[in-house]
Amino acid sequence: MLLSLFTCQYLFSQVAYQQIILDQNGRPISNVLVQDPDGVCKTRTDTDGKFELNCYREVSSLQFILAGELLGEMSGEEFRAKQNLPIRLKANETAQQGQNIAVIALPSGNEGDDDDYEVSSLLAASRDVFNSIAGFNFSSAGFDLRGYESEYQSVYINNVPVNDPESGNSIYSTWGGLNEVMRTDRFLNGLSAFSNGFGNIGGTAIIDASAATQRKQKKVSYMFSNRSFQHRLMATVSTGTMKNGWAFSASGSHRWANEAYVPGTFLDSWAYYLGAEKKFRNGDQFSVTVFGSPTRRGKAAPSVQEMNDLAGTNYYNPNWGYQNGEKRNARVANTHLPTAIVGYNKKFNAKAQWNNSLLFQTGREGNSALDWFDAPDPRPDYYRRLPSYAENPDVAAQIAALLKSDEKARQINWQELYNINDASYGTVENANGISGNNVSGKISKYLISERRTDQTVLSLNSTFSYELSSVAKLSAGVLARSFKGKNFQTALDLLGGDFIVDNDKYAERDFPNDSLALQNDLDVLNKIVKEGEQYGYNYNTHIRSAQPWAQLDITLRKFDIFAAANVGFTNIWREGLVRNGRFPDNSKGNSEKQKFTTYGIKAGTTYKLNGRNYLYANAGYMTQAPLVRDIFQSPRTRNTTIPNLTTEKTLSAEAGYILRAPVLKARVSAYYTQFRDLARTTSFYHDELRTFVNFNLNGIGRTHIGTEIGLDYKISPSFSVQAAANLGDYYYDTRAYADISQDNNNTLVADDRLVYQKDFFVANTPQTAAGLNLRYAGPRSWFATLSASYFDKMYIDFNSDRRTNIAVSGLDDASETYLKIIEQERLDPAYTIDASIGKNWRVKKTFITLNISVNNLLNNTSFKTGGFEQLRFDYADKDINKFPPKYFYLYGLTYGVNLGVSF
């Protein structure tokens, strides 16, 4: 009986919030996310604008979010006072999402300026115009927030991070095509407090893909464009939370293009999503979410400007050629990483909650490419094939004339490769290590290989929160991850041949008198490899990590304060699966485990001047383990790690002012970040040594400093103007040291070679970016946006080995040649203009959206968004034009027409 009474009291203590949200014309607004400040208790409005939110306890306030932007908030007291009246919002139409964006009007009078009342906290999900413009306007130019690589930004789906443990990157293509169910609900800037983890210096994107947060709907949409795909068909069905506490949601899409914007590229991408969630009467929640996006994509590659000019386009793509009259691409990405997330949230009482999310991901990631043995380089833009390589001017002119007039001469000659393989008949003696086993046939000199990086990931994020008092809350948890990456290569297509022999093509030259050194697999000598079989290299990488963390939040009348700390334990090792002939004793089996202990601390405060004006400041210091790619000298062949391994160190601080007023919203922020002990590893063909080398760079230091400005001004009920600017300065502030080793032996070519890269700039992101949007949201649900963006301080990535004494030896440091070798190329400033227009219709219970967008309206095809110097360098003649840089260009005019129907 006591248990029954306790259970009844437990169940009846729930608090229900029910209401309808209407716009200024009395029309329901659907898909509004309604939640408490912690994002734990949440739901969405249905097509009639209705919502029902069941929380275990009273909430201090309710947030209203649409399309990832905070529209405003309402205190619990105000909600209860108006519970019999619809919540009316001033609605705008947004071209980006094709749905209503609403702003809650502040109370009349001086409530927003009264210093004597308790000011509501500034929410991390607050509408942020800078992030909005950076995400839409700046992304086409490769803009990175604050100049950070994606490994410094965390992405959480259903409260568990989905960053790739091996590369650190956020692989958005894993859930590509699932726009309807994978919207970013919140983005936490920089070092903001985060209640489900420690976060990262580049911010945290939070995606809630659980079934209960999907609005009740049936929706289909079709998009036609000339970008990375030509067609996209999507369908989504969601039940919302039903009376029995269950919610179900399903979504799928197909994106395809026989040829996308760049010649020779194509896309065939499917996507699926299934979600189920149960809300129990005691407040507990259980959810299962499964998603994936199997994709095949023909890739483009940048080329040297000489080849672009000969082709008459900056979108020349050397990856394809005609085969039987059809375009065939040699470089095809074939990926599918199905992911399942199981969540269980336990509410102990009004103060304590325990959230758990378990992620399991597995699948394949393959990239094909041309490979060749004992044969000339078949790439159509290989430098020896270009007019600039010919010493005779008449010969150069003839080559140029041919390349200009004949498209086939600029592309891969598939038929020639088949012909060469067809004539390459031979016999392999003692094949597969069996004496007397002689195998005869066509030995492919050319083939298509597929380089695979399959993976299996298991991640658990377990967090516990407890309200210590009315002003203090403690959050703590642990993130544990296990990763296994299987790296190998297969003979995808032998191009008419019968087999290849698993020998290393560079070892044949480097070890002419050592037949064992040629073998990629010493346990199977003279290994015969047929189509679909593995060859070359085969190894696994393993990562085991655990990161406990804790955060204390204090909410006072005029101040919000937080402090957080974490500690991390990471083990990384390589597991070789074949015994390599160049490294027989150091290639097969497990390497020594590299163990790293890391930690991080951060803290911040927000001063609430009043309900509209806020000042904030955050700072942090953290260390992290190096990435797998920067630990091993040559993971394809051996277990050797680079010298001087250490953790990366990061010191970061940010401060700013935020204004939230009915007519004007603004944020001005300054940031400073210092990186220390970064390491980077690359491999390339060294022309002076005439062999492949591994270039291990350590001791890298960088500084990122800048200002972010965002303004949103409402000119009238129909017109608003938005502006954003990033004024950054990202540069290397230390010299670095290079260890250069030959790939095929243990010879150390250089030890701690000094690289003079201090004061060089971080590449391939605009350090200055500015954007201006003029938005119109008129009567009868018309909406339009005209955008202008400006980019400057863009640099291409530089070859560190060109910034050494060896590269400029014998040159006068005041000579033109010397200066050209060491200077970093800065790209020209550029601007773009984009536009979109759309309309919403409501026919009874059916909601129709039409959206037309045009990017790069002026068709500027000469906008270089980035590039890189080739790692090869002419050490003998010091000619930088022998291996010129390659550039990335912004697409010209592109468009998209999207039609969506919800019912």
Sequence and secondary structure as in RCSB ss.txt:
>XXXX:A:sequence
MLLSLFTCQYLFSQVAYQQIILDQNGRPISNVLVQDPDGVCKTRTDTDGKFELNCYREVSSLQFILAGELLGEMS
GEEFRAKQNLPIRLKANETAQQGQNIAVIALPSGNEGDDDDYEVSSLLAASRDVFNSIAGFNFSSAGFDLRGYES
EYQSVYINNVPVNDPESGNSIYSTWGGLNEVMRTDRFLNGLSAFSNGFGNIGGTAIIDASAATQRKQKKVSYMFS
NRSFQHRLMATVSTGTMKNGWAFSASGSHRWANEAYVPGTFLDSWAYYLGAEKKFRNGDQFSVTVFGSPTRRGKA
APSVQEMNDLAGTNYYNPNWGYQNGEKRNARVANTHLPTAIVGYNKKFNAKAQWNNSLLFQTGREGNSALDWFDA
PDPRPDYYRRLPSYAENPDVAAQIAALLKSDEKARQINWQELYNINDASYGTVENANGISGNNVSGKISKYLISE
RRTDQTVLSLNSTFSYELSSVAKLSAGVLARSFKGKNFQTALDLLGGDFIVDNDKYAERDFPNDSLALQNDLDVL
NKIVKEGEQYGYNYNTHIRSAQPWAQLDITLRKFDIFAAANVGFTNIWREGLVRNGRFPDNSKGNSEKQKFTTYG
IKAGTTYKLNGRNYLYANAGYMTQAPLVRDIFQSPRTRNTTIPNLTTEKTLSAEAGYILRAPVLKARVSAYYTQF
RDLARTTSFYHDELRTFVNFNLNGIGRTHIGTEIGLDYKISPSFSVQAAANLGDYYYDTRAYADISQDNNNTLVA
DDRLVYQKDFFVANTPQTAAGLNLRYAGPRSWFATLSASYFDKMYIDFNSDRRTNIAVSGLDDASETYLKIIEQE
RLDPAYTIDASIGKNWRVKKTFITLNISVNNLLNNTSFKTGGFEQLRFDYADKDINKFPPKYFYLYGLTYGVNLG
VSF
>XXXX:A:secstr
 HHHHHHHHHHHT EEEEEEEE TTS B  S EEE TTSSSEEE  TTSEEEEEESS  SEEEEEETTEEEEEEE
HHHHHHTTTS EE EEEEETTTTEEEEE    SSSGGG TTS      TTB  HHHHHHHHTSGGGT  GGG  G
GGSEEEETTEE S TTT    GGGGTT TTT  EEEEE TT   TTS   TT EEEE   GGGS SEEEEEEEEE
SSS SEEEEEEEE  S TTSEEEEEEEEEEEESS SSTT  EEEEEEEEEEEEE TTS EEEEEEEE  EEEE  
   BHHHHHHHTSTT  TTEEEETTEEEES EEEEE  EEEEEEEEE SSSEEEEEEEEEEEEEEEEEEEEESSS
    TT GGGSGGG SSHHHHHHHHHHHHH GGGGS  HHHHHHHHHT EEEETTGGG TT  EEEEB SEEEEE
EEEEEEEEEEEEEEEEE SSSEEEEEEEEEEEEEEEEEEEEEE TT SBEE B TTHHHH TT TGGGBS TTST
T EE TT EEEEEEEEEEEEEEEEEEEEEE SSEEEEEEEEEEEEEEEEEE S  SS TTSSSEE   EEEEEEE
EEEEEEEESSSSEEEEEEEEEEEE   GGGTBS TTT   B SS   EEEEEEEEEEEEE SSEEEEEEEEEEEE
EEEEEEEEEEETTTTEEEEEEEEEEEEEEEEEEEEEEEE SSSEEEEEEEEEEEEEE S EEEEEEETTS  EEE
EEEEE  TT B  SS SEEEEEEEEEE GGGEEEEEEEEEEE EE B  GGGGSTTTTTTS TTSHHHHHHH   
EE  EEEEEEEEEEEEEETTEEEEEEEEEESTT     EEEEE  S   TTT  TTSS  EEEE   SEEEEEEE
EE 
